[in-house]
Amino acid sequence: MVSDRIEVQVSPGEEGDLAALTELYNHYVRETAITFDVTPLTPDERRPWLLSHPEDGPHRLLVAREAGSPEKILGYATSGPFRPKAAYATSVETSVYLAPDAGGRGIGTLLYKQLFEALEGEDVHRAYAGIALPNEASIRLHRRFGFEEIGVYGEVGRKFGAYHDVAWFEKRLS
């Protein structure tokens, strides 16, 4: 895909991506309330997360890279466990994180398109996404992919001295 004159390639995340993925995520930890982590993570602390996303199965990690610059990660999308109990196994929680300069170029759309195509053959019944408010760009992306808002947890997280709501969205997959 070409996005704003750059070629974007999407592939599964791998061990060599760990430092760049951690730094991308830490931007959101340090600068925003999009994630409720409050302390930046080290690559070693983030490694179990990376390893929990194999190339197949319902829990995926897809990474968007600038073609010709494989070290230039533009963003990533994941599907992971919704909750740890066995009865939730056919539900996943999805998310997209983009590099700070990569928004508005269709990269999130490309990542989600490929993520949901990969999940089509898996035993996944529902996808859920929690969106810290306000975040209109994320809400638009999720609605574009058929997610519907199912509720809001009011003031569920406190970060940067303020309470934040989280809207929950659901997508029916099967």
C-alpha positions in Angstrom: 0.0 0.0 0.0 1.2 3.5 -0.7 0.4 6.1 2.0 1.4 9.7 1.6 4.1 8.7 -1.0 5.6 6.0 1.2 5.2 2.3 0.6 3.9 0.4 3.7 4.5 -3.3 4.3 2.7 -5.3 7.0 4.2 -8.4 8.5 4.0 -10.3 11.8 6.0 -8.8 14.6 9.3 -10.5 15.5 12.0 -10.4 18.2 14.0 -7.8 16.3 11.1 -5.4 16.5 11.0 -5.4 20.3 13.0 -2.2 21.0 11.2 -0.2 18.4 7.7 -1.5 19.4 8.5 -0.7 23.0 9.6 2.8 22.2 6.5 3.4 20.1 4.3 2.2 23.0 6.2 4.2 25.6 5.4 7.4 23.6 1.8 6.8 24.5 2.7 5.9 28.1 4.6 9.1 28.6 2.5 11.5 26.5 -1.1 10.4 26.5 -3.9 8.8 28.4 -4.5 6.4 25.5 -3.0 3.6 27.5 -3.3 3.4 31.3 0.2 2.2 31.8 1.9 5.1 33.8 5.6 3.9 33.8 7.5 3.3 30.5 8.5 -0.3 29.9 11.8 -1.8 29.0 12.1 -4.2 26.1 12.7 -7.0 28.6 9.5 -6.1 30.4 7.6 -6.0 27.0 9.1 -9.3 25.7 6.3 -11.6 27.2 3.7 -9.4 25.4 5.6 -9.9 22.1 6.0 -13.6 22.6 2.2 -13.9 23.4 1.5 -13.1 19.7 2.6 -16.0 17.4 2.3 -15.8 13.6 -0.9 -17.8 13.7 -3.8 -18.3 16.0 -6.2 -15.8 17.4 -3.6 -13.6 19.1 -1.7 -11.7 16.5 0.8 -8.8 16.2 1.0 -7.1 12.8 3.6 -4.4 12.2 3.5 -1.7 9.6 6.9 -0.7 8.3 8.2 1.8 5.7 9.3 -0.3 2.7 13.0 0.0 2.2 13.5 0.9 5.8 12.5 -2.2 7.7 13.6 -0.6 11.0 11.1 2.3 10.5 8.0 1.0 12.3 5.0 3.1 11.5 2.6 1.2 13.8 1.2 -2.1 14.9 -2.1 -3.8 15.5 -2.8 -6.7 17.9 -5.5 -9.1 18.9 -5.0 -10.7 22.3 -7.0 -12.4 25.0 -10.1 -10.5 26.1 -10.0 -12.0 29.6 -8.0 -14.9 31.1 -10.8 -17.4 31.9 -11.4 -20.3 29.5 -14.9 -19.3 28.4 -13.6 -16.1 26.9 -11.3 -17.9 24.5 -13.3 -17.0 21.4 -13.2 -13.3 22.2 -10.2 -11.1 21.5 -9.3 -7.5 22.5 -7.8 -5.5 19.6 -5.8 -2.4 19.4 -3.8 -0.2 17.0 -0.9 2.0 17.9 0.7 4.3 15.4 4.0 6.2 15.4 3.4 9.8 16.4 4.0 11.0 12.8 2.1 8.2 11.1 -1.6 9.2 11.9 -4.0 10.2 9.2 -2.4 8.2 6.4 -4.5 5.1 6.4 -1.9 3.0 8.2 -4.3 2.1 11.0 -6.9 1.0 8.4 -4.3 -1.1 6.6 -3.3 -2.8 9.9 -6.8 -3.5 11.0 -7.8 -4.8 7.5 -5.0 -7.3 7.5 -5.6 -8.2 11.2 -9.3 -9.0 10.6 -8.4 -10.9 7.4 -6.0 -13.1 9.4 -8.7 -13.7 12.1 -11.2 -14.9 9.5 -10.0 -18.5 9.7 -9.7 -18.5 13.5 -12.2 -19.6 16.1 -13.0 -16.1 17.2 -16.5 -15.0 17.8 -16.2 -11.4 19.0 -13.6 -8.6 19.0 -13.6 -5.9 21.7 -11.7 -2.6 21.9 -11.5 -0.2 24.8 -10.9 3.4 23.8 -9.8 6.0 26.4 -11.8 9.1 25.8 -11.6 11.4 24.0 -10.1 9.8 20.9 -12.2 10.5 17.8 -9.6 9.0 15.4 -9.8 5.7 17.2 -13.6 5.8 17.4 -13.8 6.5 13.6 -11.4 3.6 12.8 -13.3 1.1 14.9 -16.7 2.2 13.5 -15.2 1.8 10.0 -14.5 -1.8 10.8 -18.0 -2.5 12.1 -17.4 -2.0 15.8 -20.4 -0.8 17.8 -20.2 1.1 21.1 -21.6 -1.1 23.9 -20.9 1.0 26.9 -18.6 3.4 28.8 -16.7 2.9 32.0 -16.9 6.3 33.6 -13.7 7.7 35.2 -12.2 4.2 35.3 -8.6 5.2 35.0 -6.6 8.0 36.5 -3.5 9.4 34.7 -1.8 12.7 34.7 -3.9 13.8 37.7 -7.3 13.3 35.9 -9.9 10.6 35.6 -10.6 9.2 32.1 -13.6 7.3 30.7 -13.2 4.3 28.5 -15.7 3.5 25.8 -16.0 -0.2 24.9 -16.7 -1.3 21.4 -17.7 -4.8 20.0 -17.4 -6.4 16.6 -19.2 -9.6 15.7 -16.9 -11.9 13.8 -18.9 -15.1 13.5 
